[in-house]
């Protein structure tokens, strides 16, 4: 995958490659970026989206799911899931806004 930076991310750590966050670790759990194409793969394995509680409700973040448990024990499988997560994160990036000529 190449070099990965680890950056502070709220109460955990974000995993970033080339300026794009594709995963994070929160309270000891690894979450990977998903998109419409990869989300069913996570759900099929029983993975759940990242969620957190507010005073009013529980908020689910549907763009990040727990990493599959089996992948955490197999570095090759984890690299495949992380590569898919990076592709999802890259696909979700908004194009840079161009400054208009004034």
N, CA, C and O atoms as a GROMACS GRO file, in nm:
protein
  408
    1UNK      N    1   0.082  -0.121   0.000
    1UNK     CA    2   0.000   0.000   0.000
    1UNK      C    3   0.085   0.126   0.000
    1UNK      O    4   0.038   0.232  -0.041
    2UNK      N    5   0.206   0.116   0.044
    2UNK     CA    6   0.291   0.233   0.053
    2UNK      C    7   0.285   0.294   0.192
    2UNK      O    8   0.225   0.237   0.284
    3UNK      N    9   0.348   0.411   0.208
    3UNK     CA   10   0.354   0.473   0.342
    3UNK      C   11   0.216   0.518   0.390
    3UNK      O   12   0.136   0.574   0.315
    4UNK      N   13   0.191   0.491   0.517
    4UNK     CA   14   0.065   0.530   0.581
    4UNK      C   15   0.098   0.615   0.702
    4UNK      O   16   0.179   0.576   0.786
    5UNK      N   17   0.035   0.731   0.710
    5UNK     CA   18   0.052   0.817   0.826
    5UNK      C   19  -0.054   0.786   0.930
    5UNK      O   20  -0.167   0.750   0.896
    6UNK      N   21  -0.017   0.800   1.055
    6UNK     CA   22  -0.112   0.785   1.165
    6UNK      C   23  -0.128   0.923   1.227
    6UNK      O   24  -0.031   0.984   1.271
    7UNK      N   25  -0.252   0.972   1.229
    7UNK     CA   26  -0.279   1.107   1.279
    7UNK      C   27  -0.386   1.100   1.388
    7UNK      O   28  -0.472   1.013   1.387
    8UNK      N   29  -0.379   1.193   1.480
    8UNK     CA   30  -0.482   1.202   1.583
    8UNK      C   31  -0.617   1.225   1.515
    8UNK      O   32  -0.628   1.302   1.419
    9UNK      N   33  -0.718   1.157   1.566
    9UNK     CA   34  -0.852   1.168   1.508
    9UNK      C   35  -0.951   1.156   1.622
    9UNK      O   36  -0.980   1.046   1.669
   10UNK      N   37  -1.002   1.270   1.668
   10UNK     CA   38  -1.091   1.275   1.784
   10UNK      C   39  -1.026   1.196   1.897
   10UNK      O   40  -0.915   1.229   1.938
   11UNK      N   41  -1.092   1.094   1.950
   11UNK     CA   42  -1.035   1.016   2.060
   11UNK      C   43  -0.956   0.897   2.014
   11UNK      O   44  -0.926   0.809   2.094
   12UNK      N   45  -0.920   0.890   1.887
   12UNK     CA   46  -0.848   0.776   1.833
   12UNK      C   47  -0.741   0.820   1.736
   12UNK      O   48  -0.679   0.925   1.754
   13UNK      N   49  -0.721   0.738   1.632
   13UNK     CA   50  -0.617   0.765   1.534
   13UNK      C   51  -0.670   0.738   1.394
   13UNK      O   52  -0.737   0.638   1.370
   14UNK      N   53  -0.638   0.829   1.300
   14UNK     CA   54  -0.675   0.811   1.161
   14UNK      C   55  -0.559   0.753   1.083
   14UNK      O   56  -0.443   0.782   1.113
   15UNK      N   57  -0.588   0.671   0.984
   15UNK     CA   58  -0.488   0.616   0.894
   15UNK      C   59  -0.504   0.687   0.761
   15UNK      O   60  -0.611   0.686   0.700
   16UNK      N   61  -0.394   0.749   0.716
   16UNK     CA   62  -0.398   0.839   0.601
   16UNK      C   63  -0.290   0.802   0.501
   16UNK      O   64  -0.175   0.777   0.538
   17UNK      N   65  -0.327   0.798   0.376
   17UNK     CA   66  -0.229   0.780   0.270
   17UNK      C   67  -0.249   0.891   0.168
   17UNK      O   68  -0.360   0.916   0.123
   18UNK      N   69  -0.140   0.956   0.132
   18UNK     CA   70  -0.142   1.064   0.033
   18UNK      C   71  -0.248   1.168   0.068
   18UNK      O   72  -0.316   1.220  -0.021
   19UNK      N   73  -0.262   1.199   0.196
   19UNK     CA   74  -0.356   1.301   0.238
   19UNK      C   75  -0.500   1.257   0.247
   19UNK      O   76  -0.588   1.340   0.272
   20UNK      N   77  -0.528   1.129   0.227
   20UNK     CA   78  -0.664   1.078   0.228
   20UNK      C   79  -0.682   0.979   0.343
   20UNK      O   80  -0.611   0.879   0.350
   21UNK      N   81  -0.776   1.008   0.433
   21UNK     CA   82  -0.803   0.915   0.543
   21UNK      C   83  -0.892   0.803   0.490
   21UNK      O   84  -0.996   0.827   0.430
   22UNK      N   85  -0.847   0.679   0.515
   22UNK     CA   86  -0.924   0.563   0.468
   22UNK      C   87  -0.964   0.470   0.582
   22UNK      O   88  -1.037   0.374   0.560
   23UNK      N   89  -0.917   0.498   0.702
   23UNK     CA   90  -0.950   0.414   0.817
   23UNK      C   91  -0.922   0.492   0.945
   23UNK      O   92  -0.852   0.593   0.944
   24UNK      N   93  -0.978   0.441   1.055
   24UNK     CA   94  -0.941   0.496   1.185
   24UNK      C   95  -0.959   0.390   1.292
   24UNK      O   96  -1.031   0.291   1.274
   25UNK      N   97  -0.891   0.412   1.402
   25UNK     CA   98  -0.903   0.324   1.518
   25UNK      C   99  -0.965   0.406   1.629
   25UNK      O  100  -0.916   0.513   1.665
   26UNK      N  101  -1.074   0.353   1.684
   26UNK     CA  102  -1.144   0.419   1.793
   26UNK      C  103  -1.175   0.315   1.899
   26UNK      O  104  -1.239   0.214   1.870
   27UNK      N  105  -1.131   0.340   2.021
   27UNK     CA  106  -1.154   0.248   2.134
   27UNK      C  107  -1.113   0.105   2.099
   27UNK      O  108  -1.184   0.009   2.131
   28UNK      N  109  -0.998   0.093   2.032
   28UNK     CA  110  -0.944  -0.039   2.002
   28UNK      C  111  -1.006  -0.110   1.884
   28UNK      O  112  -0.972  -0.226   1.858
   29UNK      N  113  -1.095  -0.046   1.811
   29UNK     CA  114  -1.159  -0.107   1.695
   29UNK      C  115  -1.116  -0.036   1.568
   29UNK      O  116  -1.116   0.087   1.561
   30UNK      N  117  -1.078  -0.114   1.467
   30UNK     CA  118  -1.040  -0.059   1.337
   30UNK      C  119  -1.165  -0.046   1.250
   30UNK      O  120  -1.240  -0.142   1.233
   31UNK      N  121  -1.185   0.073   1.196
   31UNK     CA  122  -1.296   0.100   1.103
   31UNK      C  123  -1.237   0.136   0.968
   31UNK      O  124  -1.140   0.212   0.960
   32UNK      N  125  -1.296   0.081   0.862
   32UNK     CA  126  -1.249   0.106   0.726
   32UNK      C  127  -1.355   0.181   0.647
   32UNK      O  128  -1.475   0.162   0.668
   33UNK      N  129  -1.310   0.266   0.556
   33UNK     CA  130  -1.400   0.343   0.471
   33UNK      C  131  -1.472   0.248   0.376
   33UNK      O  132  -1.410   0.157   0.320
   34UNK      N  133  -1.601   0.269   0.358
   34UNK     CA  134  -1.680   0.189   0.264
   34UNK      C  135  -1.751   0.281   0.166
   34UNK      O  136  -1.759   0.402   0.186
   35UNK      N  137  -1.801   0.222   0.060
   35UNK     CA  138  -1.887   0.294  -0.034
   35UNK      C  139  -2.001   0.199  -0.071
   35UNK      O  140  -2.012   0.090  -0.016
   36UNK      N  141  -2.084   0.241  -0.163
   36UNK     CA  142  -2.200   0.157  -0.199
   36UNK      C  143  -2.158   0.021  -0.254
   36UNK      O  144  -2.231  -0.077  -0.239
   37UNK      N  145  -2.042   0.014  -0.317
   37UNK     CA  146  -1.997  -0.112  -0.376
   37UNK      C  147  -1.940  -0.207  -0.270
   37UNK      O  148  -1.957  -0.328  -0.282
   38UNK      N  149  -1.872  -0.154  -0.168
   38UNK     CA  150  -1.806  -0.241  -0.069
   38UNK      C  151  -1.888  -0.264   0.058
   38UNK      O  152  -1.864  -0.362   0.129
   39UNK      N  153  -1.984  -0.177   0.087
   39UNK     CA  154  -2.065  -0.191   0.209
   39UNK      C  155  -2.129  -0.330   0.222
   39UNK      O  156  -2.125  -0.388   0.330
   40UNK      N  157  -2.188  -0.385   0.114
   40UNK     CA  158  -2.249  -0.519   0.126
   40UNK      C  159  -2.149  -0.627   0.169
   40UNK      O  160  -2.186  -0.722   0.238
   41UNK      N  161  -2.022  -0.614   0.128
   41UNK     CA  162  -1.921  -0.712   0.168
   41UNK      C  163  -1.903  -0.710   0.320
   41UNK      O  164  -1.891  -0.815   0.383
   42UNK      N  165  -1.901  -0.592   0.378
   42UNK     CA  166  -1.887  -0.578   0.522
   42UNK      C  167  -2.011  -0.632   0.593
   42UNK      O  168  -2.000  -0.706   0.691
   43UNK      N  169  -2.126  -0.595   0.544
   43UNK     CA  170  -2.251  -0.637   0.607
   43UNK      C  171  -2.268  -0.789   0.601
   43UNK      O  172  -2.319  -0.850   0.696
   44UNK      N  173  -2.226  -0.850   0.491
   44UNK     CA  174  -2.236  -0.995   0.475
   44UNK      C  175  -2.155  -1.068   0.583
   44UNK      O  176  -2.189  -1.179   0.623
   45UNK      N  177  -2.048  -1.003   0.629
   45UNK     CA  178  -1.963  -1.063   0.732
   45UNK      C  179  -2.005  -1.022   0.873
   45UNK      O  180  -1.940  -1.058   0.971
   46UNK      N  181  -2.114  -0.948   0.883
   46UNK     CA  182  -2.165  -0.909   1.014
   46UNK      C  183  -2.101  -0.785   1.073
   46UNK      O  184  -2.125  -0.753   1.190
   47UNK      N  185  -2.022  -0.713   0.995
   47UNK     CA  186  -1.960  -0.589   1.043
   47UNK      C  187  -2.067  -0.482   1.058
   47UNK      O  188  -2.167  -0.482   0.986
   48UNK      N  189  -2.045  -0.391   1.150
   48UNK     CA  190  -2.141  -0.284   1.174
   48UNK      C  191  -2.074  -0.149   1.154
   48UNK      O  192  -1.952  -0.137   1.166
   49UNK      N  193  -2.153  -0.047   1.122
   49UNK     CA  194  -2.095   0.086   1.103
   49UNK      C  195  -2.050   0.147   1.234
   49UNK      O  196  -2.098   0.109   1.341
   50UNK      N  197  -1.958   0.240   1.225
   50UNK     CA  198  -1.915   0.315   1.342
   50UNK      C  199  -2.035   0.392   1.395
   50UNK      O  200  -2.114   0.446   1.317
   51UNK      N  201  -2.049   0.398   1.525
   51UNK     CA  202  -2.157   0.476   1.585
   51UNK      C  203  -2.107   0.537   1.715
   51UNK      O  204  -2.012   0.490   1.777
   52UNK      N  205  -2.174   0.643   1.754
   52UNK     CA  206  -2.142   0.708   1.882
   52UNK      C  207  -2.270   0.767   1.939
   52UNK      O  208  -2.364   0.800   1.866
   53UNK      N  209  -2.271   0.779   2.069
   53UNK     CA  210  -2.390   0.828   2.139
   53UNK      C  211  -2.378   0.978   2.165
   53UNK      O  212  -2.273   1.029   2.203
   54UNK      N  213  -2.490   1.046   2.143
   54UNK     CA  214  -2.501   1.186   2.184
   54UNK      C  215  -2.604   1.189   2.297
   54UNK      O  216  -2.660   1.086   2.333
   55UNK      N  217  -2.627   1.305   2.352
   55UNK     CA  218  -2.726   1.313   2.460
   55UNK      C  219  -2.866   1.283   2.409
   55UNK      O  220  -2.954   1.246   2.487
   56UNK      N  221  -2.888   1.298   2.280
   56UNK     CA  222  -3.022   1.279   2.224
   56UNK      C  223  -3.042   1.145   2.154
   56UNK      O  224  -3.154   1.092   2.153
   57UNK      N  225  -2.935   1.088   2.096
   57UNK     CA  226  -2.952   0.966   2.018
   57UNK      C  227  -2.818   0.900   1.992
   57UNK      O  228  -2.714   0.946   2.038
   58UNK      N  229  -2.822   0.791   1.916
   58UNK     CA  230  -2.701   0.726   1.868
   58UNK      C  231  -2.687   0.759   1.720
   58UNK      O  232  -2.780   0.743   1.642
   59UNK      N  233  -2.568   0.805   1.684
   59UNK     CA  234  -2.541   0.844   1.545
   59UNK      C  235  -2.461   0.734   1.478
   59UNK      O  236  -2.357   0.692   1.530
   60UNK      N  237  -2.509   0.686   1.364
   60UNK     CA  238  -2.435   0.586   1.285
   60UNK      C  239  -2.365   0.657   1.170
   60UNK      O  240  -2.424   0.741   1.101
   61UNK      N  241  -2.240   0.622   1.151
   61UNK     CA  242  -2.160   0.679   1.042
   61UNK      C  243  -2.147   0.570   0.936
   61UNK      O  244  -2.060   0.483   0.946
   62UNK      N  245  -2.233   0.574   0.837
   62UNK     CA  246  -2.244   0.467   0.738
   62UNK      C  247  -2.126   0.459   0.642
   62UNK      O  248  -2.120   0.367   0.560
   63UNK      N  249  -2.033   0.552   0.649
   63UNK     CA  250  -1.919   0.547   0.557
   63UNK      C  251  -1.798   0.475   0.616
   63UNK      O  252  -1.696   0.459   0.548
   64UNK      N  253  -1.807   0.432   0.742
   64UNK     CA  254  -1.699   0.355   0.805
   64UNK      C  255  -1.757   0.235   0.877
   64UNK      O  256  -1.848   0.249   0.959
   65UNK      N  257  -1.706   0.116   0.847
   65UNK     CA  258  -1.750  -0.008   0.910
   65UNK      C  259  -1.633  -0.076   0.981
   65UNK      O  260  -1.516  -0.056   0.946
   66UNK      N  261  -1.668  -0.156   1.081
   66UNK     CA  262  -1.565  -0.236   1.149
   66UNK      C  263  -1.492  -0.322   1.047
   66UNK      O  264  -1.552  -0.372   0.952
   67UNK      N  265  -1.363  -0.337   1.068
   67UNK     CA  266  -1.287  -0.427   0.983
   67UNK      C  267  -1.330  -0.570   1.014
   67UNK      O  268  -1.356  -0.603   1.130
   68UNK      N  269  -1.340  -0.655   0.913
   68UNK     CA  270  -1.377  -0.794   0.938
   68UNK      C  271  -1.278  -0.859   1.036
   68UNK      O  272  -1.157  -0.843   1.024
   69UNK      N  273  -1.332  -0.932   1.132
   69UNK     CA  274  -1.250  -0.994   1.237
   69UNK      C  275  -1.142  -1.084   1.177
   69UNK      O  276  -1.027  -1.079   1.221
   70UNK      N  277  -1.177  -1.164   1.080
   70UNK     CA  278  -1.079  -1.255   1.019
   70UNK      C  279  -0.962  -1.180   0.958
   70UNK      O  280  -0.849  -1.229   0.960
   71UNK      N  281  -0.988  -1.062   0.904
   71UNK     CA  282  -0.882  -0.983   0.840
   71UNK      C  283  -0.780  -0.934   0.942
   71UNK      O  284  -0.663  -0.914   0.908
   72UNK      N  285  -0.822  -0.914   1.065
   72UNK     CA  286  -0.731  -0.864   1.167
   72UNK      C  287  -0.623  -0.966   1.202
   72UNK      O  288  -0.520  -0.931   1.259
   73UNK      N  289  -0.648  -1.092   1.169
   73UNK     CA  290  -0.553  -1.198   1.200
   73UNK      C  291  -0.472  -1.242   1.079
   73UNK      O  292  -0.386  -1.330   1.089
   74UNK      N  293  -0.498  -1.182   0.964
   74UNK     CA  294  -0.430  -1.220   0.840
   74UNK      C  295  -0.382  -1.094   0.769
   74UNK      O  296  -0.462  -1.022   0.710
   75UNK      N  297  -0.251  -1.067   0.775
   75UNK     CA  298  -0.200  -0.942   0.715
   75UNK      C  299  -0.231  -0.926   0.567
   75UNK      O  300  -0.251  -0.814   0.520
   76UNK      N  301  -0.235  -1.036   0.493
   76UNK     CA  302  -0.264  -1.027   0.349
   76UNK      C  303  -0.410  -0.988   0.328
   76UNK      O  304  -0.440  -0.904   0.242
   77UNK      N  305  -0.500  -1.048   0.404
   77UNK     CA  306  -0.641  -1.013   0.393
   77UNK      C  307  -0.664  -0.870   0.438
   77UNK      O  308  -0.742  -0.796   0.377
   78UNK      N  309  -0.596  -0.829   0.545
   78UNK     CA  310  -0.612  -0.692   0.593
   78UNK      C  311  -0.567  -0.591   0.488
   78UNK      O  312  -0.631  -0.488   0.470
   79UNK      N  313  -0.459  -0.621   0.419
   79UNK     CA  314  -0.412  -0.531   0.313
   79UNK      C  315  -0.516  -0.521   0.202
   79UNK      O  316  -0.537  -0.412   0.148
   80UNK      N  317  -0.581  -0.632   0.167
   80UNK     CA  318  -0.685  -0.627   0.064
   80UNK      C  319  -0.802  -0.538   0.107
   80UNK      O  320  -0.850  -0.456   0.029
   81UNK      N  321  -0.848  -0.555   0.232
   81UNK     CA  322  -0.958  -0.472   0.283
   81UNK      C  323  -0.916  -0.326   0.290
   81UNK      O  324  -0.994  -0.237   0.256
   82UNK      N  325  -0.793  -0.301   0.335
   82UNK     CA  326  -0.745  -0.162   0.346
   82UNK      C  327  -0.731  -0.098   0.208
   82UNK      O  328  -0.758   0.021   0.191
   83UNK      N  329  -0.690  -0.176   0.109
   83UNK     CA  330  -0.679  -0.124  -0.028
   83UNK      C  331  -0.818  -0.086  -0.081
   83UNK      O  332  -0.833   0.017  -0.147
   84UNK      N  333  -0.918  -0.169  -0.052
   84UNK     CA  334  -1.055  -0.135  -0.092
   84UNK      C  335  -1.102  -0.009  -0.020
   84UNK      O  336  -1.170   0.075  -0.078
   85UNK      N  337  -1.066   0.003   0.108
   85UNK     CA  338  -1.106   0.121   0.186
   85UNK      C  339  -1.043   0.247   0.129
   85UNK      O  340  -1.108   0.351   0.121
   86UNK      N  341  -0.916   0.238   0.089
   86UNK     CA  342  -0.849   0.353   0.029
   86UNK      C  343  -0.918   0.391  -0.102
   86UNK      O  344  -0.938   0.509  -0.129
   87UNK      N  345  -0.953   0.292  -0.183
   87UNK     CA  346  -1.023   0.320  -0.309
   87UNK      C  347  -1.158   0.388  -0.282
   87UNK      O  348  -1.198   0.479  -0.354
   88UNK      N  349  -1.228   0.342  -0.178
   88UNK     CA  350  -1.356   0.404  -0.140
   88UNK      C  351  -1.335   0.549  -0.098
   88UNK      O  352  -1.412   0.637  -0.136
   89UNK      N  353  -1.231   0.572  -0.020
   89UNK     CA  354  -1.202   0.708   0.028
   89UNK      C  355  -1.163   0.800  -0.089
   89UNK      O  356  -1.205   0.915  -0.094
   90UNK      N  357  -1.084   0.747  -0.181
   90UNK     CA  358  -1.045   0.827  -0.298
   90UNK      C  359  -1.167   0.859  -0.384
   90UNK      O  360  -1.178   0.970  -0.437
   91UNK      N  361  -1.257   0.763  -0.398
   91UNK     CA  362  -1.378   0.785  -0.477
   91UNK      C  363  -1.473   0.885  -0.414
   91UNK      O  364  -1.552   0.948  -0.484
   92UNK      N  365  -1.464   0.900  -0.283
   92UNK     CA  366  -1.554   0.993  -0.213
   92UNK      C  367  -1.501   1.135  -0.209
   92UNK      O  368  -1.574   1.228  -0.172
   93UNK      N  369  -1.376   1.152  -0.247
   93UNK     CA  370  -1.318   1.288  -0.243
   93UNK      C  371  -1.391   1.380  -0.338
   93UNK      O  372  -1.427   1.342  -0.450
   94UNK      N  373  -1.413   1.499  -0.291
   94UNK     CA  374  -1.475   1.599  -0.376
   94UNK      C  375  -1.364   1.664  -0.460
   94UNK      O  376  -1.254   1.686  -0.411
   95UNK      N  377  -1.395   1.693  -0.585
   95UNK     CA  378  -1.293   1.757  -0.669
   95UNK      C  379  -1.255   1.892  -0.610
   95UNK      O  380  -1.337   1.964  -0.553
   96UNK      N  381  -1.127   1.924  -0.624
   96UNK     CA  382  -1.079   2.052  -0.573
   96UNK      C  383  -1.150   2.166  -0.647
   96UNK      O  384  -1.171   2.162  -0.768
   97UNK      N  385  -1.186   2.264  -0.570
   97UNK     CA  386  -1.253   2.381  -0.631
   97UNK      C  387  -1.150   2.466  -0.700
   97UNK      O  388  -1.043   2.494  -0.646
   98UNK      N  389  -1.182   2.507  -0.818
   98UNK     CA  390  -1.091   2.592  -0.896
   98UNK      C  391  -1.126   2.737  -0.869
   98UNK      O  392  -1.242   2.776  -0.864
   99UNK      N  393  -1.023   2.813  -0.852
   99UNK     CA  394  -1.046   2.956  -0.834
   99UNK      C  395  -1.078   3.016  -0.970
   99UNK      O  396  -1.013   2.987  -1.070
  100UNK      N  397  -1.181   3.099  -0.971
  100UNK     CA  398  -1.217   3.161  -1.097
  100UNK      C  399  -1.126   3.279  -1.125
  100UNK      O  400  -1.082   3.349  -1.034
  101UNK      N  401  -1.099   3.299  -1.251
  101UNK     CA  402  -1.014   3.411  -1.291
  101UNK      C  403  -1.092   3.539  -1.276
  101UNK      O  404  -1.201   3.554  -1.333
  102UNK      N  405  -1.038   3.631  -1.201
  102UNK     CA  406  -1.109   3.759  -1.180
  102UNK      C  407  -1.041   3.870  -1.251
  102UNK      O  408  -1.086   3.985  -1.244
   0.00000   0.00000   0.00000
